[in-house]
Amino acid sequence: MYKQTSRILHDVNFWGLLCIVVLTAIPFGTVDPIPESLFEASVFVLTILWLIDGILTGLFWVRENRLLLPLFALVCFAFLQSITLWRTVGGSILAGVYLNRSLSLDPFETWRFGLKLLAMTLAMGLLFRYTSSAVRLQILVYVVIGVALASALFGILRSEIPPRVFGSAWFRLNTESSYGQFENRNHFAFLMEMAIGLLLGLTILNRRNGVRFLILLCLGSIVWVALLLTHSRGGLLGLTLEASFFFFIRYRFAMQPDGRRPRTRARRLSTIAVTTSIIVVAVFASIFWIGGDVTISRIESTPTEFSADTTGRPRVLRPQIWIATTKLVKSSPVFGVGFAAYSIAISQYLNSSGDWTPQQAHNDYLELAASGGVVGVLICVWFFVIFLKLALERLRNISQFHRAMRYGALAGLFAVAVHSFFDFGLHITVNGLICILLVVIATKTVSNVGHSALSTS
């Protein structure tokens, strides 16, 4: 009976979490408090089932769970930032009152950040535990591609239909900066970037199967076109570097069927150079053909965002935000100003003329340093070191299926890392979940059995 119960819990947790991933993509990527709370509550329920399953089977820990340790440490640090640590006297000298003080300038938002990060961390743990076969790893790949493809089709469809057709329920998407189901076109670009790497991997894997190759090429073209239609400059940069990075690691870690490395290093380097040149040409050609004048004008206007405004229109430039954020980092270098407290903390260092105060730093690395200080940065470096070690170990697998999927996952994560220098797409729940799926695909060890659907014929 215990085995049957464990088997049921095994399936419920795996499929339940995948349903959560798919559903979070619908309500604007899950950015509002109520959908976020439903997401967190759902993950916590599955975690309870995970604990019950662990009690029945005695299996709580898998090797990849080492990646959870720095994330749990970051959750604890966020909660520490949000709690009251001391009290200070405020108000006038005669009528002073005691004020609760914490490391965070916005304890409530920091507490909310900690809860959401805890839910994300538990979701990663659930995936590590229940992605127990190559078939389930294959399903993760399909989920990432499916969510991106559905979003891409919706985005292309919505761009061709007048806004009034969708009615007042979609008023948040009837803005120039929105695309697909996202209120910010750059956040949509993040999702497309994470899927393109996997599509590249599948396409290369099935290059000798004519039907599958054409189908995957069409699916990849849809996602590629949707990304170009966002006119996101960070997305275009991420796409170019992602494709180049994919072929770089593919040839860098190429193996023969017997597991030996090829000896023709010069040939691999020349192939990488030629492939990279073709990719750059293809991206620029598609920019002119698909992106059109809008994308070209946005690229041409990039220098104006790093210089003074000659039109006299008041605006806050990215360099101003980054300089102000650097001052904010220096003000609280060790513990930071609190996660999700950036919008409150930055106001004293940025003169925005009262028109607009940035909610994010438009650079996740600077925002991390400002929010978490040295402690937060060191915890994230800890996570990156463990991830890099696991990912490199997994690339030694001689299975073509596993290597292709891991190349694609690493390429998608690389694109996210590049794009995060200019935007904050991982703040969106569905993007964070898809990123977690890529981490699992890149690091999870599974059986080699049962992946014929993605293998070459």
N, C-alpha and C positions, 0 to 999 in steps of 0.2 A: 504493500500500500504506500509506503514511504517513497518507493521508486516512482510509482505512478503519479503521486502528488508532486514530486520534484520535477517530473517530466512536464506536467501541466504548468507549473510555475515557470519552468524554463521557457516554454513557448509564450506564456502570457507576458513575461517581462520583455522578451525580445520583440515580439510583434507589437506590444503595447507602446514601447518606446519609439518604434518606427512610426506608428500612428501619430504620436505626439510630434515627431519631427515634421511630418507632412502637414499636420493641422496648424502648426505655428507659422507656416509660410502664408497662410490665408489672410489673417487680420492685420494687414500692413506690415507683415513680418513679425508680429507680436511685439508691439512697443508700448501699448497702453497698460495701465495698472491691472485692470481686470483680466485681460488675456494672459499677462505675465503671471498673475497669481494662480490662474488655472493651470498654467504650465508647471509652475513650481509645485503646486499641490499634487498634480498627476505624477511627477517624478518622485515625490516623497512617498506616495502610495506604493509605487513600484519598488521603492527601496525597502519598504516594510516586507513586501513579498520576497525580495532578495534575501533579507535577513532570515525569514522563515525557511527559505530554500537552503541557506547556509547551515542552519541548525539541523535540517534533515539530512543533508549530505556531508556536512563537515568541511565543505569547500568554501572558504571565504576569500582566499587570496590567490591571484594569478600573478605571474611575473611582471606583466605590464602594469600592474597596480602601483608600481614605483612612481609612475607619472602622477598618481593622485596625491602623493605626499606633499609636494610643493603647493599644489592647488588647495589642499586642506589647510596648509600653513597660511596661505594668502587669505582664505576665508576667516581663519582665527584672527589674523592681523586686522582685517576689515572690521570684525566685531569689536576688537580691542579699541580701534579708532572711534567707534560709535558710543561706547559706554562712558559714563561720567567718572572721571578719574580724580577730579578735585573741584573745589568751590572757591570762587573769588568774589570779592565785594565789588558791586557795580552801582551805578547811580551817583547822586551827589554825595558829598562828604557827610552831610547831616542826616540824609535819609538813604543811606546805603543799603542795598539788598544783596543777598548771596545768590550768585549765579552758578549754575552747573556748567562745568567746562569739560570738554573732551578733546582728543587729538583731532577730530574732524570738525570742520566749520559747519557741517550740515549732518549731524549725527543720524537723523532719520533716513536720509538718502543713502548714507554709508551703510546703515543697517540693511536697507533694501538691496543694495549692491551685494552685500555679504550673502543674503538669502538666495539671490539669483545665481551667484557664483557657486554656492553650495549645491543648488539644483543642477547646474551644468557639470560640476565635478562628479556628482552621483550618477548623472546620465552617462558620463564617460566610463565610470566604474561598471555600470550595468552592461554597457556595450562590450567592455573587455571580458566580462564574465560570461555573457551569453552569445557572443560571436564565436561559436565553438567549432565551426567547420568552414571549409572553403565555400560551400554553398551559401552559408550565411554571410560570409565576407562578400561574395558576389551580390547578394541582396543589398548590402550596404551601398555598394557601387551603384546599383540600379536606383536606389532611393535618392542618392545625390543627383544623379543624372535626371531622374524623373521629376524631382522638385524644380530643378533648374529649367528643364525643358517646358514644363507646364507654365512656369513663370515667364519664360521667354515667349511662348505662344500668346499668353495673355497680354504681355507688354506690346508685342507687335500688333495684336488685334486692337488693343485700346488706342494705340497711336493712330490707327486708321479710321476710328469711329468717333463722331462728334461727342464731346463730353456730356451733352444733354441726354444722350441715350442711356447713360448709366444712372441718371437721376441724382437726387440730392444725397443719397446714401454714400456716394463716392466723391463728395465735394472735396475731400482732402487730397484726392488724386488729380483734381482739375487745376493743377498749378504747373507752371513751366518747369519747376525743379523735380517733379515726380516722374516716375516711369514704372510700368507694371503695377504691382500692388504696393510698391514702396513710395513713401513720400519724398524720398531723396534718390535721385537717379544714380548717385555714386554707390549707395547701398545695394541697389540692384546689380550694379557692375561687380561688386564683391561676389555675389552669388554665382554669376556667370563665370567668373574667373576660376572659382573652386571646382566647377563642373568640367570646364574645358580640358583640364589636365587629365582627368579620368577618360574623357572621350578620346583624347589623343592616344592614351594607353590602349584602349580597346580597339581603336582603328588600326594602330600599328600591329597589335596582336592578331587581328583578323585580316591582314593585308592580302593573304593568299586565298581568302574565301570571298569570291566576288559579290555574292548577295549581301552577306553581313557587312562587308567593307562599304558598299554603297549606302546601306541603311545607316550605318554609323557616320558616314561622311555627311549624309543629309541632316542627321540629328545635330552633328557638330556645327554644320553651317547655320542652322536655326539659332543655336546659342550664340555663335559668333556674330551673326547679324544683329541679334537683340542687344548684345554688348555694344556694338558699334553705334546703334541707334540711340543709346543713352547719351552719346557725345561726351562721355566722361573721359577727361584727359588722364586721370589716374588709372582708369580702367584700360585705356589704350596702352599706357606704359606697362602696366601689369601684364596685359596680354602678350605684348612683344617679348618681355623678359621671361614670362612663364613658358612660352613655347620654346624659346632658346634654351632655358634651363632644363626643360624636359629632355631635349635631345642631347644636351651636355651630359646629364647624369646617365642617360641611356647608353651612350657610347663610352662614358667613363667607367661604368660598372658592367660593361658587356662581358658575357661569359659564353663559352662554348658548351655544347650539350653535356660534356663530361665534367663540367664545373670549373675548367681551367680558364684563365684569362687569356684573351688573344694577345699575340706577341707584336702585332703590327701597330705600335703606338702612333707612329707618324701618320698612318692611314686613318686612324680614329680621329686624330686632331684635324686633319684636312677635311674629313667628313663633317665634323662639328662646325668648322668654319663655313663650309659650303651650305650646310643646312641652316645655320643662323642667318646667313645672307639671304637665303630664299625666304625665310620667315619674315625678316624685316621688310623685304620687298612686297611680300603678300599682304602684310598688315597695312603698309602705306597705300598700296593699290586699293585695298578694300575701304580704307578711309575715304579716298577720293570717290570711289564708286558707290559706296553705301552710305557713309557718314555725310557726304555732301558738303555744301557750303557751311552748314551750321557747325559741324565738327572742325572744319578748316578754320573758320573764324574764331572758334574757341581756342584752338591751338595758337593762332596768331595773337590772341589777346593775352596769352599767358604772361609775357613780360610786363604788362601793365599791372598785374597783381603783385609785382615785386618792385614797383616804383611809385612815385607820387602821382596822385590823381590830378590830371590837368583840367578836368571838366568842372572842378569845383564841387562835385557831388560828394557829400560826406560818406565815407565808408571805412571799414576796418580791413586792412590788408593782412594776408597771412603772415608776412614777416613781423608785423606789429603784434599779432597774436603770439607768435613764437617768442619774440623778445620779452613780451610781458610774462609769458609762461616760464621763461628762464629766470626772471626775477622772482616769480612765485616759487620755483624750485629752491632758490637760494634762501627764501624766507623760512622754509621748513625742510631743511635738507635731509634729515634723518628719518622722520616718521611721516612726512608729507602733510597735506592739508585735509586728507580724507578722500576716499574713493567716492565718486559721484558728487563731490562738493566743489568741483572745478568752477562752475558757473557763479557761485557765490564768492569764491576766493579770488578769482581773476579780476573782479570789478575794481579792486583797489589798486591794480597795477596797469589797467588798460583804460585809456581815455577814449570811450566810444561815443562821446557827445550825447549820451543818453538815448540814442536811436536804437542801438542793438548791442547786447552783450553776448558774446559767444558762449554757447553751452558746452562746447568741447574745444580742445586745442587744435583740431584739424591735424594732429600728429600724435598718434597713440603712444609713441615712445616718450615724447615730452610730457604728455598727460600722465603717463605712468609714473615718471619721475616726480611730477608735481603732486600727484595724489598719494603715492606710497612712499616717496622718499627713497633713501638708500635701502631701507629694509624691503620695500616692495620690489625694487629693481633686482636685488640679490635673490629674492625668492623666484622671480621670473627667469633669471639666469640659471638657477638651479633646475627649473623645469626644462629649459631649453637644452641644457647639457644632457640630462637623462633622455630626452626625446631624441636628440641627435645620435647618442650612443645606440639606442634601440633601433632607430631607423637604419643606421649604417649596418648593424648586425643583420637586419632583415633583408637588406639588399644582396647579401651573399647567398640567398636562397636560389637554387638553380632552376626552380620552376618558372617557366616563362609567364604563366598566369600571374603569380605573385609579384614578380618583378615589374611587369607592365602596370599593375594596379598601384604599386608603391611608387613607381616613377610618376604616375599621374597625380597621386595624392601629394607627393612632395612638391611637384610643380605648382599645384593649386595653392599649397601653403606658402610657397615662395612668392607667388603673385599677391597673396594677402599681406605678406610681410612688406613687400614693396609699396603696395597701395596704402598701407597704414601710415606711411610717412606723410600722407596728404589728407587722409580722411579717417573716419571712425566707424567703418562698416561693421566691425565685430561687436559694437554696442547693440546691434539689432539681434533679437533672440534667435531667429531662424539662421542667420549667418553664423552666430556662435555655435549652434548645434551642428550645422553642416561642417564647420571647421573641426569640431570634435570627431565627426565621422571620418574626416580625412586623417586625423591623427591616429584613430583606431586602424584604419586601412593601412597606414604606413608602418605601424608598429606591432600589430597583433599577429601572433603565431597561430596558424591553424593547420589542419590536416591537408595534404595535397590532393585528397580524394574528392571527387564530386564537382569539378569545375569545367566539365567538357563544354558547357554552354558558351563559355568565353574563350575556349581554346581554338587554336587554328585547326582547320580540317585537313 
